[in-house]
Every structure is written in C-alpha cells, then in structure tokens.
Amino acid sequence: MAKHRPIRAPKINHLRAALGATIIATAIGAHATAAGADSVDPAASTGHSAVAPQAAAQAGRAGETQVNVTAAQVLAVAKAQVGISENAYGGGTKFQKWYADSQRAAETVARDGGSRQDYVNAAWCSMFVSWVGEQTGARPQVGWDAWTVAHAKWFAANKRWGTEAKPGAVVFFSWGGSKSLDAIQHVGFVVKDNGNGTISTVEGNTGNGKVEERVRPKSQVVGYGYPQYAG
C-alpha cells in the first residue's frame, strides 16, 4: 500500500503546534501517521507539512450544509469500489488522481509547498472516503482530506464525533488502541456494528493497497465522525 517515510522536517512540529490552536476554525488538511500505518502524510517526502485548510467553508461545516444523500447510498458507492488496487508504486487509483486534481490539494500546496503530484502516490484511505463523499454529493457532510488526523478533528470541531458505530459513519483507527485523535492512522466507513465487539467496514488503502470490506475490533477504533445524512 502507499507509504512515505515517517520522519518529518522540523517545520512539521511547528505547524502541528499551530494546528492545535486553529483546528476549530479550520476544516481539514493532508495526511500523517507513523511507519507501518495504512495512511501517512503525502507531504512528508517533500519536507512540507499538510495541516488544516484556511476556512471551514472550504469543506462545508457538518452542522451547516445539508445533503439529500442517505447512508445507504454512500455505502453502496463505497462497496462498488471493492477490489480497486493501487499500482506497484503505491499510486494509480482514481481516488488519488481526483484528490491531486482537486481544489483542496491546490490549497494545501499553496499553504505548505510541495506539489499536487505528491498526492498521486500517497496513502489514500482518507482520499477514498473523500472521493465517495464527492461522488454521492455528500462531501459537505463527509468532509475531504488526505490526512486522517485533520479529517477526524474536522468532525470533532463540528460536534459530529462520538463512540457509537452507526452505518455510514466515518470510522478512525489507531492500531495500538489509542483514543487520541493525534494517534489516528487509518479511516473507512462503518457498514454495521456486529454486536460482538467488532464492526464491518469498507476501506480504501487496506490489505495490499486495495478497497476492501473488513471486520475490525472496536478496540482499534479511536472514534466516529457522523455525517448528517438524509433520512
């Protein structure tokens, strides 16, 4: 699956500190995690950070923009992508290409440097979630980002964060079991709560860099973002 080196330039720590003070007024950035995770910062290979954008309006605040899309419709589109795989370089998916060509990527590049091309072979689990939101018309509720941590903080800042597994919720994982948003390493959609300590999901950039349906233990879940779906 797509990965980049986990070592960051000193600039990252400075901007991460700024992020803590500004995340509530901002709306999502680009992707960062530790080595071995399913998702990492696409800017790490260039030495540039990728944090939250300039204004919440760029992604649509979860409590302000309603969408006429149901959770079932979002999950149907997500499941229809199962089997799509990245290439040998960790790229080549339509999710990465879409994100690299998006206005959101342009904003990240303008703010942090690097280039749109950095996203083409970057870890893409959050890009997958964002792409599904775009394709269904639910992006103002699902959000868009290439960085799982900022994507989760966008939900939290908009008071759409919790611990209940609901169909269509955006689920954020930390493989070590941390409940800190800063420890998030991966993201997908909840299909259902299995009632036995596990959830069924559909995720991008999982397994060997594919879109797959998975069963995950709740112990690995940091929390859930709740889009306001129709119905």
Rosetta blueprint (number, residue, H / E / L):
1 M L
2 A L
3 K L
4 H L
5 R L
6 P L
7 I L
8 R L
9 A L
10 P H
11 K H
12 I H
13 N H
14 H H
15 L H
16 R H
17 A H
18 A H
19 L H
20 G H
21 A H
22 T H
23 I H
24 I H
25 A H
26 T L
27 A L
28 I L
29 G L
30 A L
31 H L
32 A L
33 T L
34 A L
35 A L
36 G L
37 A L
38 D L
39 S L
40 V L
41 D L
42 P L
43 A L
44 A H
45 S H
46 T H
47 G L
48 H L
49 S L
50 A L
51 V L
52 A L
53 P L
54 Q L
55 A L
56 A H
57 A H
58 Q H
59 A L
60 G L
61 R L
62 A L
63 G L
64 E L
65 T L
66 Q L
67 V L
68 N L
69 V L
70 T L
71 A H
72 A H
73 Q H
74 V H
75 L H
76 A H
77 V H
78 A H
79 K H
80 A L
81 Q L
82 V L
83 G L
84 I L
85 S E
86 E L
87 N L
88 A L
89 Y L
90 G L
91 G L
92 G L
93 T L
94 K H
95 F H
96 Q H
97 K H
98 W H
99 Y H
100 A H
101 D H
102 S L
103 Q H
104 R H
105 A H
106 A H
107 E H
108 T H
109 V H
110 A H
111 R H
112 D H
113 G L
114 G L
115 S L
116 R H
117 Q H
118 D H
119 Y H
120 V L
121 N L
122 A L
123 A L
124 W L
125 C H
126 S H
127 M H
128 F H
129 V H
130 S H
131 W H
132 V H
133 G H
134 E H
135 Q H
136 T H
137 G L
138 A L
139 R H
140 P H
141 Q H
142 V H
143 G L
144 W L
145 D L
146 A L
147 W L
148 T H
149 V H
150 A H
151 H H
152 A H
153 K H
154 W H
155 F H
156 A H
157 A H
158 N L
159 K L
160 R L
161 W E
162 G E
163 T L
164 E L
165 A L
166 K L
167 P L
168 G L
169 A L
170 V E
171 V E
172 F E
173 F E
174 S L
175 W L
176 G L
177 G L
178 S L
179 K L
180 S L
181 L H
182 D H
183 A H
184 I L
185 Q L
186 H E
187 V E
188 G E
189 F E
190 V E
191 V E
192 K E
193 D E
194 N L
195 G L
196 N L
197 G L
198 T E
199 I E
200 S E
201 T E
202 V E
203 E E
204 G E
205 N E
206 T E
207 G L
208 N L
209 G L
210 K E
211 V E
212 E E
213 E E
214 R E
215 V E
216 R E
217 P E
218 K H
219 S H
220 Q H
221 V E
222 V E
223 G E
224 Y E
225 G E
226 Y L
227 P L
228 Q L
229 Y L
230 A L
231 G L
